[in-house]
Amino acid sequence: METIDISTPGIDSVARMPEHLDIFWIGVDGAIWTNWWNIDTGWSTPFTIASPNSAASNAGITAVARMPEHLDVFWTGQDGAIWTNWWDIDWMEQPIHNSTIRSAGYRVISN
């Protein structure tokens, strides 16, 4: 299992439903990792949604569920831009970034 350095800001979680939890973290290799828990099955096997060196070493990560069937994950990349990946029944194959937005710290909140 991937080692999580909890001294860094690179971890977030979201509950899309009362019986389901998704967790996201930045690995020591800069990859974006995820895992999920369900009341019926317990924890799944962790997997990456962005390759090594995707995140800056001091990057934060934020996840939001706008709907139970959709997740958005944001982090600061090595280039200082905001990167994202999303899940809508399956994960987007390749994360994308917005090169015009530079990170100064962020937190996404959905009502």
C-alpha positions as CSV (number, residue, x, y, z in Angstrom):
1,M,0.0,0.0,0.0
2,E,1.1,3.6,-0.7
3,T,2.7,5.5,2.1
4,I,0.8,8.6,3.2
5,D,2.8,11.5,4.7
6,I,0.1,13.0,6.9
7,S,2.4,16.0,7.8
8,T,1.6,17.5,4.3
9,P,-1.7,19.0,3.3
10,G,-2.3,16.5,0.6
11,I,-5.3,14.5,1.8
12,D,-9.1,15.0,1.5
13,S,-12.3,13.0,1.7
14,V,-15.9,13.3,0.6
15,A,-19.1,11.4,1.5
16,R,-21.2,11.2,-1.7
17,M,-23.8,9.1,0.2
18,P,-24.3,8.2,3.9
19,E,-23.0,4.7,3.2
20,H,-20.0,5.6,1.0
21,L,-16.7,7.5,1.6
22,D,-14.1,8.5,-1.0
23,I,-10.6,9.5,0.1
24,F,-7.8,11.2,-1.9
25,W,-4.2,11.8,-1.2
26,I,-0.9,12.9,-2.8
27,G,1.6,10.1,-2.6
28,V,5.3,10.6,-1.8
29,D,5.9,10.1,-5.5
30,G,3.6,13.0,-6.4
31,A,0.9,10.7,-7.8
32,I,-2.8,11.3,-6.9
33,W,-4.2,8.3,-5.1
34,T,-7.7,7.3,-4.1
35,N,-9.6,4.7,-2.2
36,W,-13.3,4.3,-1.3
37,W,-15.2,2.7,1.5
38,N,-18.7,1.2,1.3
39,I,-20.8,0.0,4.3
40,D,-21.5,-3.3,2.5
41,T,-17.9,-4.1,1.2
42,G,-15.5,-2.1,3.4
43,W,-12.4,-0.6,1.9
44,S,-11.4,-1.2,-1.7
45,T,-7.8,-1.4,-3.1
46,P,-6.1,2.0,-3.5
47,F,-5.4,3.1,-7.0
48,T,-4.0,6.2,-8.8
49,I,-6.0,8.8,-10.8
50,A,-2.9,10.8,-11.8
51,S,0.6,9.5,-12.5
52,P,3.8,10.1,-10.4
53,N,5.1,13.7,-10.4
54,S,1.6,15.1,-11.1
55,A,1.5,17.1,-7.8
56,A,3.9,19.6,-6.4
57,S,5.6,18.4,-3.2
58,N,3.7,20.9,-1.0
59,A,0.4,20.7,-2.9
60,G,-3.0,20.5,-1.3
61,I,-5.8,18.4,-2.7
62,T,-9.5,19.1,-2.7
63,A,-12.4,16.8,-3.6
64,V,-16.1,17.7,-4.1
65,A,-19.2,15.7,-5.0
66,R,-21.7,17.9,-6.9
67,M,-23.9,14.8,-7.2
68,P,-23.7,11.3,-5.8
69,E,-22.6,10.1,-9.3
70,H,-19.9,12.7,-9.9
71,L,-16.6,13.6,-8.2
72,D,-14.2,16.4,-8.9
73,V,-10.6,16.4,-7.6
74,F,-8.3,19.4,-7.7
75,W,-4.6,19.7,-6.9
76,T,-1.6,21.9,-7.6
77,G,0.7,20.5,-10.3
78,Q,4.5,20.7,-10.6
79,D,4.0,23.6,-12.9
80,G,2.0,25.6,-10.4
81,A,-1.3,25.2,-12.3
82,I,-4.5,23.8,-11.0
83,W,-5.0,20.2,-12.2
84,T,-8.2,18.2,-12.1
85,N,-9.6,14.8,-12.7
86,W,-13.2,13.7,-12.3
87,W,-15.3,10.5,-11.9
88,D,-18.6,10.1,-13.6
89,I,-19.2,6.3,-13.4
90,D,-15.5,6.0,-14.4
91,W,-12.4,8.2,-14.0
92,M,-11.3,10.5,-16.8
93,E,-8.4,8.8,-18.5
94,Q,-6.0,11.8,-18.5
95,P,-6.1,14.6,-15.9
96,I,-6.3,18.1,-17.3
97,H,-5.0,21.5,-16.1
98,N,-5.8,25.1,-16.5
99,S,-2.6,26.9,-17.2
100,T,-4.2,30.3,-16.6
101,I,-5.0,29.6,-12.9
102,R,-2.1,29.5,-10.5
103,S,-2.6,28.1,-7.0
104,A,-2.5,30.3,-3.9
105,G,-4.3,27.7,-1.7
106,Y,-7.9,26.7,-2.3
107,R,-10.9,24.8,-0.9
108,V,-13.9,23.9,-2.9
109,I,-17.3,23.8,-1.1
110,S,-20.6,22.7,-2.6
111,N,-24.0,23.3,-1.2
